Amino acid sequence: MDLQILGVTEKAEKDEIVKAAMELKIAGIEDGYTAEVSAFRQALLVDVRDKLLFEQDYAGNTKEKVPPRSSLHIPWSWLPAALCILQEVGEETLVLDIGQAALRRPDSRPYVHDILLAMALAECSIAKASFEKSKVSLGFEALARAQYLLRRKPSLEKMPLLEQIEASLEELAPACTLELLSLPQTPENSERRRGAIAALCELLRQGLDVESSCRVHDWPCFLGQAINKLLATEIVDLLSWDTLATTRKNKRSLESQSQRVKVINCHILFGNWLHGYSFAS
């Protein structure tokens, strides 16, 4: 992990190691970490830099193909700082693996806040990379994991980051639902599909409740796409017909013109599907 913590490769020259350590030292740390992390982060960067530059046991010799004989040993108090740096240099998987292993140890208790934050930020980086590749569902799932990590510690629940994640999850829910429903119906996708159907049910519930905020902006388009991706049995179980009928008759729910459109669209789409299904049968 010695070279990974600086974000350089095994073939890095000494000047590259110095430059990487310097850039990390002057870079700002993410908000939310405890005060100790910033100080330990600086000390760790200097320690790693010096060991790689001046101690052969840690650096090895790439030209003579001599591997390092020793690995960096980090005290518990420096672990959050190490995870912080690893997240900054793009080692998200390593952050998550080390963090999960550390949380299973009683020695980690004083550092849980910072460990969970580093893991949550790693998940946010994974989400960002997924969105850049137009993989909405993978990004959504990474943000959901980040949300779960932040909620594990009361001191993290007050962070603006959690509010931002939750707002993003609400905004992305419709697109993520459609993407997951489009996955091949194979055993390995069954759990994700069940989650997508549950999300679709929740979006429908929100859409039919005038007092709930719902992120679906084009209901006819969204419902049409969703219905086309469902099996017959899934459509039948998707929405309680009694609930839909009750909502249709509820004058208070229909005071909003947009709400009236949503309810009518549900009736039309489900009715058209049933009509076509009865002829196909």
Secondary structure, 3 states (H helix, E strand, C coil): CCCHHHCCCCCCCHHHHHHHHHHHHHCCCCCCCCHHHHHHHHHHHHHHHHHHHHCHHHHCECCCCECCCCCCCCCHHHHHHHHHHHHHCCCHHHHHHHHHHHHCCHHHHHHHHHHHHHHHHHHHHHHHHHHHCCCHHHHHHHHHHHHHHHHCCHHHHCCHHHHHHHHHHHHHHHHHHHHHHCCCCCHHHHHHHHHHHHHHHHHHHHHCCCCCCCCCCCHHHHHHHHHHCCCHHHHHCCCCHHHHHHHHHCCCHHHCHHHHHHHHHHHHHHHHHHHHHHHHC
